[in-house]
Every structure is written in structure tokens, then in C-alpha cells.
Amino acid sequence: MATDYALGRCGISRATFTRPSNTTTYTAGDVVSDSTNVMTFGNALKEGCGSIQSVLLLDSANQTLLLDSELWLFTVAPAVTTDNAAVAFTDAELANLVAVINMSVADGKVGLATSGAGGNAINFQGGIGLPVRGYQISNDIYGVLIARNAYIPVSAEIFTLTLGVIY
């Protein structure tokens, strides 16, 4: 199987969302979302399998304090969708959890240095090498972004997350 991954094909899967039009501060443990959907990384797997190699988070704002977050990945979409509310996964939802990827502020970079809505920031985590098998033999992975610091957002801030996968 290791040979299959080493010789496998590379792919990317992207999910984008726009958070609500407010500037309400997040606290550690709050969901960052559009309040209507869990992120779907469509066709991130092939025949229900793959190995997540990297995550790139692009934030359309460059706040003074960058978002410190975790990306929680599931093989079945959890019900958690409410923006700026404390995360509360059920045992059944956690049974479908396949990864928690730290998107630490310490690893954040500024793409466009203009502060606030006029700038942007990125966070890249590489070398992950996490094998994933969908329990439902689905090719999709579902994600929830969770704040791990007090973060003051920009109104209607856009987040784009990209998974790099070998399958």
C-alpha cells in the first residue's frame, strides 16, 4: 500500500465560505463558518481512500491578530454549522472524525500586508501524510474550522481551504 501512495496521483480539493456580516469576536472553541453549511471537500478521495498531505488556509483579511484555528475533518458531515457558537460534537459525529489539523497563528503568513479587509493572510501546513478511508466509501471529506484564540473578524470575511491529497 505504501508503494501505491508513493506512486499515486496528486489532487486538490477546495472549500470556500463567507462568514456572516458582523465583527463579533470569536472565543476559543467557537465554530468559524457561514452558519448554513459544513465545508465539503468534494472528491478529496479516490474510491474512498487518500492521504492528506497539506492544508492551505487563505483568509481574505489581515487582522492584527491572525486566526489561530484547527481544521476538523470528517468522513460524514457533522451537524455543527452555527457560526461563532461553541463547538459541541456528539459521540456519533466524532466516530466519523479522521483528523484535527492545527492551523497555528505561529505558522501564519501575510500575503498582502494592508491591515484588515484590504489585506489577506495565509496559513500552510505541509508534510501531514495522513491516510484517510471514508467509512461510507464516499469521495468527500467534510470540515469544520474552529477558533483557538480570541479573534476579531472582518465583516463578510472569506475563508478558502485547500487540501492537498495523494490517492
N, C-alpha and C positions, 0 to 999 in steps of 0.2 A: 504494500500500500504506500509506503514512503516513496517508492520509485514513481508511483502514479502522481503524487504531489510534486515531486521534483521535475517531472516531465510534463505536468499538467498545463492547462491553458489559464491565462490570466483574465480576470474580468473585473469590472467595477459596477457597483450599484449605488445609486444616489437617491437620497430623500431630502426634500426641502419643505420647510414650513415657515409661515409668518406668524409670529406671536401677536397677541392682542394689542390694540392701540391704547396702551397705557404705560405708565412708568412705575408701576408698583414694584417695590423691592422684593426680590426672592430671598428666602432664608434657606439655610442648608436643609436638604431633604425635600425641597419643592420640585414639582414637575415643571419643565420648561416645554411648552407645546403651543399648538394653535387652538387648544380647547375643544377640538372636534375629532381629531384623528391621532392614532398612534402612527408613528413613522413606519412606512413599508419600504423595505429594500427589495424591490421586485427582481426576481431571477438572480438573486445573490448566490444561489447554489445551483448545482447541476445534478439532476436526478436525486435531489435531497441531500447532497453532500458538498463540502467545500472546506477550505481552510482560510480563515480571515487573516490577512497579512498586515493590513493597515487601516487606519481610520483618519480621515481628514475632516476637520470641522471648520467651516467658513462662517464667520459671524459678520453681518453687514454693518456692524457698529464697532467702534474702537473706544470703549469706555475706559476711564481712568483705571478702574479695577476690572480686569478681564474676568469672564465667567470661568469658574472652577467647576467642572462637572464630571459626571460619569455617564457613559452610554450603556444602558442595559439592553441586551439583545435576547430575543425570544424566538422560538420556532412556531408559536401560536400567539396571536395578538392578545395582549392583556387588555383589560377594560379601562385602565388608567389613562385618562385623557385631559383632565381638568388642569389648565394652566395655573401656576402659582398656588397650588394646593399641595399639602404634604402627601408624599407617595405612600400608598397602602396596598401593596400587592397581596393577594390571597395565596394560600398554600398551593391551590390548583394552578394559579398563574406562575408561581415560582417553580413548579415542576417542569415548565417549558423554558426556563431561563438557561441560556447557553453561555453567556459571557457578561461580565461587567468590566468595561474598559475605562480606565481613568484618563480623563482629558484635563490634566493638571494645568493650573494657571502658570506654573513654573515652566511649562513647555510651550506656552503661548507665544505667538509672534505677531507683529503688527505688519499688515500688508500695505495699508495706506494710513500714514501717521496722523491725518486730520482727526481730531477728537470727536467723539460722539457719532451721530448719524452720518457725518461726512467721511468717516474713515472705515476701516474694516480690520478684522483680526483673524488669524488662523491658528489652529492647533493641530499638529500632526503626531500620530502615534504609529510607529512602524515596527517591524520585526515581531509582530504579535504571534503569528504561527499557530492559531487556534483552530483545530479541526472541529467542524460542526456537521451534525447529521440531523436533518429535520425528522422529528418523530412522526409527522403526518405525511412524510415524503413530499413535502412542498418545497418549491424552489425559492420561497420568500423568507426573509428574516424581518422581524418587527422590532422597532427600537423605541425606547423612552429615554429622553435626556433629563437628567436630574442635577439640579444645582447643588454644589457642595460649599458654597460661600454666600455671603450676603451680596447680591448682585443687583445693581440698579440698571434696568434695561432701557433701551431706546424704544419709543412707541413704534409698533409695527416692525420690529427688528426681524430680519430674515436669517434663518439658520439653514445651511446646506451641509449635510453629512455624506461623505463618500466612503464606502467600504471597498478596499482592495482585496480581491479574493483569488485564490488558485483553486481550480477544480479539474 
